């Protein structure tokens, strides 16, 4: 089950596409807590599913939250898509206010606790909104964001069959990675205890996994955790999907510059929790074969990492 990746708000989509042969047009309730066609990562993934379904001829009832300018970006992208965009009907469900008890927590827990409290509250509000707007008569409910099995989905009680995922959230960092994560390792330990081990054991999560028509996971660790929590047949899929034509391997072409050294490309936020130092150390194997390999980074930098001694000081 794949879906074309989304495009930015300033790029108009291709012409209207019809549903695949043998597949009738459906009315789909798409729950995407993070959704913004102008961004990448989780918000971009949420929008990509909405646009892909609309391109295949389905009507998409998009449930999302207001966050920054995402609602304005959604409206502009819908207008740019023309007939395809008219199949997407956005529903903005407000996020509940900050709970009073957040301020009683230690400072290192407040951020994650607040994020979960808002997400959990939004999940409870989403079914109420859906019922008020007659979405209980849809053909399918598809929960795509957040892309984690934590907390399950309250929309399982809406009525239509639920497709849950693609979800991750079952991965944990090996203890051997502690030296490469620095202070961020403590953040990872807290995430594992609260989110992976704690919140995934909630009854709502187990009920979602057992009652969903389909459970889609993005990695083996999450699939194994889903099985431990009661789901016998999770399916492995890509997190945000790719266009079908990109799944075909392109014909091989000789490099334009045969003598050019290889380049290592890092795509994503440059944060300590991703252990960039470990990736840099692994890339040192290039130095044994090539005189000057290139390291390129594409993404925001949010970690203060000590790079002194690189590359000569790293064993």
URBEL-V389318 format. One line per field, one symbol per residue. psi: psi as a letter, one per 30 degrees, with the letter a starting at -180 (. if undefined). burial: b if it has 9 or more other C-alpha atoms within 8 Angstrom, else e. Layout:
# URBEL-V389318
psi = ???
burial = ???
This chain:
# URBEL-V389318
psi = jlkkllllfgjklllkkllkkfjlkljkjjjjejjjfflabeeeeeeeeeeeeefgglkjjjkllkjbgeeeeeeeeeeffbeefffkjkjjjkkllkkffefflleffeeeeeeeeeeeeeeefeeeeeefggffglekkjjfkkhkfkfbkfffgeelkkjjakkbffkkkkfffefffbffeeeeeeeeeeeeedffgkeeeeeeeefkekjklfleeeeeeeefgfkfhkkkllefllkefffkklkkkkkejegkllkkkkjlkilefgheeeeeeefffffffkeilkjkkjlljgkjkjgkfkffgk.
burial = ebbbbbbebeeeeeeeeebeeeeebbbbbbbbbbbbbbeeebbbbbbbbbbbbbbbbbbbbbbbbbeeebbebbebbbbbbeebbbbbbbebbebeeeeeebeeeeeeebeebbeebbbbbbbbbbbebbbeeebbebbbbbbbbbbbbbbbbbbbebebbbbbbbbbbbeeeeeebbebbeebbebbeebbbbbbbbbbbbebbbbbbeebebbbbbeeebbebbbebbbeebbbbebbbbbbeeeeeeeeeeeeeeeebeebebeebbbbbebbeeeebebbebbeebeebeeeebbeeeeeeeeeeeeeeee
